[in-house]
Amino acid sequence: MHKKLLLSVTLALFFFNVSAQKKKFDIQGKAGARGIMPENTIEGMLKALDLGVTTLEMDAVISKDKQVVLSQEPYFNNEISLQPNGKAITLKDQKNFNIYKMDYEQVKKFDVGSKVHSRFPGQMKFKAYKPLLSETIDAAEAYVKEHKLAKPMYSIETKTIKNGDNEFHPEPAEFVDLIMEVINAKKLSKRVIIESFDMRTLQYLHEKYPKVQTSLLIDEKEPFEDYIEKLGFKPTIYSPYSVLVGKGLVDRCHDMGIKIIPWTVNTVKELKYFMDLGVDGVLTDYPNIMSQLDN
């Protein structure tokens, strides 16, 4: 009798711990659910919520009239974009379609959902536009309330390009202030992470908005300690390209009290590998991989 009771308690604790581990693990949907739905669209964000993401990851750029717009680039990428007249945009010409030189009403006329994406051929296709950050948050908050889902975190990347200040985007201080105006108006500062490859963005944010969480994006193999020294403070999250992540890096992050969330993890095999390493979450184009973990 005692053995059976002990076995039952042990099993209950095991399943509780597994469930708790999954609950703490941060599944971030890249640009919503980019492998499944057009990137950085409201429809993609809502799909990601249906698939159980804990964090909606999105990319932010600024229009000529100072609106915060969701976009992977500060221009219309030829891979996903069609002009208002339906014509394609060539690789050679894409940077001429500079969002920072357009008012938002003009930006909204481009179609970023109908063109077949060469890297994500299984993506659902429909006519879509680049939404404002504010309307995306409103849609997500209304959706989780209506469907009784957990409120998500929002991880917002400042999309800057080298030597792009005042040409493709504002300087870091103005960029961050424009994003934070939206966030503070929505009273969401406790559920926001600002992420960037551009350390200037995070340094300004840390100085002016020290309570807002930060994520340092990394795509080159340099010592972890060197990146932290250059940044000048400990970010909430260290987010490297997945091929750069090993057990040693995970341990060094945790020793400093920093979470580590690699990108981009797109298969169940990869997910299991990184979970075994002890990462705190993953950024993925396919947020449905978490539900496939036990299959």
C-alpha positions in Angstrom: 0.0 0.0 0.0 2.8 2.4 1.0 4.8 1.5 -2.1 1.7 2.2 -4.3 1.2 5.6 -2.6 4.8 6.5 -2.9 4.8 5.6 -6.6 1.6 7.7 -7.1 3.2 10.7 -5.4 6.4 10.3 -7.3 4.6 10.2 -10.7 2.4 13.2 -9.7 5.5 15.2 -8.8 7.2 14.2 -12.0 4.3 15.3 -14.2 4.0 18.5 -12.2 7.7 19.3 -12.7 7.5 18.6 -16.5 4.4 20.8 -16.7 6.0 23.5 -14.7 9.2 23.4 -16.9 7.1 23.8 -20.1 5.1 26.6 -18.5 8.2 28.6 -17.7 9.8 27.9 -21.1 9.3 31.0 -23.4 8.1 30.2 -26.9 8.5 33.3 -29.0 6.8 33.4 -32.3 9.1 35.1 -34.9 7.2 38.0 -36.4 4.1 36.2 -35.2 4.2 32.8 -36.9 6.3 33.5 -39.9 6.6 29.9 -41.2 2.8 29.6 -41.2 1.4 33.1 -41.8 2.7 36.3 -43.4 5.2 37.9 -41.1 4.5 40.9 -38.9 0.7 40.9 -39.7 -2.1 41.0 -37.2 -3.4 37.7 -38.6 0.0 36.1 -38.0 0.1 37.4 -34.4 -3.4 36.0 -33.6 -2.4 32.6 -35.1 0.7 32.6 -32.9 -1.5 33.2 -29.9 -3.7 30.2 -30.9 -0.6 28.1 -31.1 0.3 28.9 -27.5 3.2 31.4 -27.8 4.2 33.1 -24.5 5.8 36.0 -26.3 4.8 37.7 -29.5 8.0 38.7 -31.3 7.7 41.6 -33.8 9.9 44.0 -35.7 9.4 47.8 -35.6 10.2 50.5 -38.1 9.2 54.2 -38.3 7.2 55.9 -41.0 7.7 59.5 -42.3 4.8 60.7 -40.1 6.5 59.0 -37.0 4.2 56.0 -36.7 5.6 52.8 -35.3 5.0 50.1 -38.0 5.6 46.4 -38.0 8.2 45.4 -40.6 11.2 43.2 -40.8 13.1 45.8 -42.8 12.7 49.6 -43.0 11.8 49.2 -46.6 9.5 46.9 -48.6 11.4 43.6 -49.0 11.1 42.2 -52.5 10.5 38.6 -51.1 7.1 39.5 -49.6 5.9 42.8 -51.1 3.7 43.9 -53.9 3.2 47.6 -54.8 -0.3 49.1 -54.4 -0.8 48.5 -58.2 0.0 44.8 -57.7 3.4 45.0 -59.4 6.4 43.1 -57.9 9.4 44.9 -56.3 12.8 43.8 -57.5 15.8 43.1 -55.2 17.6 45.9 -56.9 14.9 48.5 -56.2 13.6 47.4 -52.8 15.5 50.0 -50.8 13.9 52.7 -52.9 10.6 51.7 -51.2 11.8 53.3 -48.0 9.1 53.3 -45.2 10.8 56.2 -43.4 10.1 58.3 -46.5 6.4 57.4 -46.6 3.5 58.4 -44.5 1.6 55.5 -43.0 -1.4 55.8 -45.2 0.9 55.1 -48.2 2.6 52.3 -46.4 -0.7 50.6 -45.7 -1.5 50.3 -49.4 1.3 47.7 -50.1 0.4 44.0 -50.0 2.7 41.9 -47.9 0.6 38.7 -47.7 -0.2 37.5 -51.2 3.3 36.8 -52.6 4.6 33.2 -52.2 7.6 33.4 -49.9 10.5 31.4 -51.3 11.8 30.4 -47.8 8.4 29.6 -46.4 6.4 28.0 -49.2 3.8 26.6 -46.8 2.8 30.0 -45.6 -0.9 30.8 -45.8 -1.4 33.5 -48.5 -3.9 36.4 -48.4 -3.8 40.2 -48.9 -2.3 41.8 -45.9 -0.7 45.1 -44.9 2.0 46.3 -42.4 0.0 47.2 -39.3 0.8 49.8 -36.6 2.3 48.6 -33.4 -0.7 50.2 -31.5 -3.4 48.3 -33.5 -1.4 45.0 -33.3 -1.4 45.3 -29.5 -5.1 46.2 -29.4 -6.0 43.2 -31.6 -3.9 40.8 -29.5 -5.2 42.1 -26.2 -8.8 41.8 -27.4 -8.2 38.3 -28.8 -6.7 36.8 -25.6 -9.5 38.4 -23.6 -12.2 37.0 -25.9 -10.7 33.5 -26.1 -9.6 33.4 -22.4 -5.9 32.9 -23.3 -2.9 33.9 -21.2 -1.7 37.5 -21.8 1.4 37.5 -23.9 4.7 39.3 -23.5 5.7 41.6 -26.5 9.2 41.5 -27.7 9.8 44.4 -30.1 12.9 44.6 -32.2 14.2 48.0 -33.4 15.1 47.4 -37.0 18.0 49.6 -37.8 20.6 49.2 -40.6 24.2 50.2 -40.7 24.6 53.9 -41.5 20.8 54.1 -41.7 20.2 56.9 -39.1 18.0 59.7 -40.5 17.8 57.9 -43.9 15.9 54.7 -43.1 15.1 55.3 -39.5 15.5 57.9 -36.7 18.5 57.9 -34.4 18.2 55.4 -31.5 16.8 57.9 -28.9 13.9 59.0 -31.0 13.3 55.4 -32.2 13.0 54.1 -28.7 10.9 57.1 -27.5 8.4 56.5 -30.3 8.0 52.8 -29.3 7.8 53.6 -25.7 5.1 56.3 -26.3 2.9 53.5 -27.7 3.8 51.0 -24.9 3.1 53.5 -22.1 -0.1 54.6 -23.7 -1.2 50.9 -23.6 0.1 50.5 -20.1 2.2 47.5 -21.1 5.7 48.4 -19.9 5.8 45.4 -17.6 5.0 43.0 -20.5 7.4 44.4 -23.0 11.0 43.4 -24.1 12.9 45.7 -26.4 15.4 43.6 -28.5 18.0 44.8 -30.9 21.3 44.0 -32.6 22.0 47.7 -32.3 23.5 48.2 -28.8 22.8 52.0 -29.0 19.1 51.2 -28.8 19.4 49.1 -25.7 21.9 51.5 -24.0 19.5 54.4 -24.4 16.5 52.3 -23.3 18.5 51.2 -20.2 19.3 54.8 -19.3 15.9 56.3 -19.8 13.6 53.4 -19.2 15.6 51.2 -16.8 12.6 49.0 -15.7 11.9 47.8 -19.3 13.3 44.4 -20.2 16.0 44.2 -22.8 17.3 41.5 -25.2 20.6 41.7 -26.9 20.5 39.9 -30.3 23.8 38.3 -31.5 24.8 36.9 -34.9 28.6 36.8 -34.7 30.9 34.5 -32.8 32.6 36.8 -30.3 33.1 36.1 -26.6 30.0 36.5 -24.5 31.8 38.6 -21.9 33.0 41.0 -24.7 29.5 41.7 -25.8 28.3 42.4 -22.3 31.3 44.7 -21.7 30.5 46.6 -24.9 26.8 46.9 -24.0 27.8 48.3 -20.5 25.1 46.5 -18.5 23.5 43.1 -18.1 20.5 42.6 -20.5 17.5 40.7 -19.3 18.0 38.2 -22.2 21.0 37.2 -24.4 19.6 36.1 -27.7 22.2 34.5 -30.1 22.0 32.8 -33.4 21.3 29.2 -32.5 24.5 27.7 -34.0 26.5 29.8 -31.5 24.8 28.2 -28.5 26.4 25.5 -26.4 26.2 24.3 -22.8 29.1 26.6 -21.8 27.4 29.7 -23.1 24.1 28.7 -21.4 26.0 28.3 -18.1 27.8 31.6 -18.4 24.6 33.5 -19.0 22.9 31.9 -16.1 25.9 32.5 -13.8 25.4 36.2 -14.6 21.6 36.1 -14.0 20.9 36.5 -17.7 18.3 34.5 -19.6 19.4 32.9 -22.9 16.9 32.5 -25.9 18.4 31.4 -29.2 17.0 32.1 -32.6 15.7 30.6 -34.9 14.7 27.1 -33.7 12.4 25.5 -36.2 12.3 21.7 -35.6 11.3 19.5 -32.7 14.8 17.9 -32.7 16.4 21.3 -32.3 13.9 22.3 -29.7 14.6 19.2 -27.6 18.4 19.8 -28.0 18.2 23.4 -26.7 15.8 22.5 -23.9 18.3 19.8 -22.8 21.0 22.5 -22.8 18.8 24.5 -20.3 17.9 27.6 -22.4 15.1 29.7 -21.2 13.1 29.7 -24.4 13.4 29.8 -28.2 12.5 32.1 -31.0 10.8 30.1 -33.8 9.1 30.6 -37.2 6.9 27.6 -36.3 5.3 28.1 -32.8 3.4 24.8 -33.2 6.6 22.8 -32.5 6.0 22.9 -28.8 2.8 21.0 -29.2 4.7 18.3 -31.2 7.3 17.8 -28.4 5.7 14.7 -27.0 4.7 13.1 -30.3 
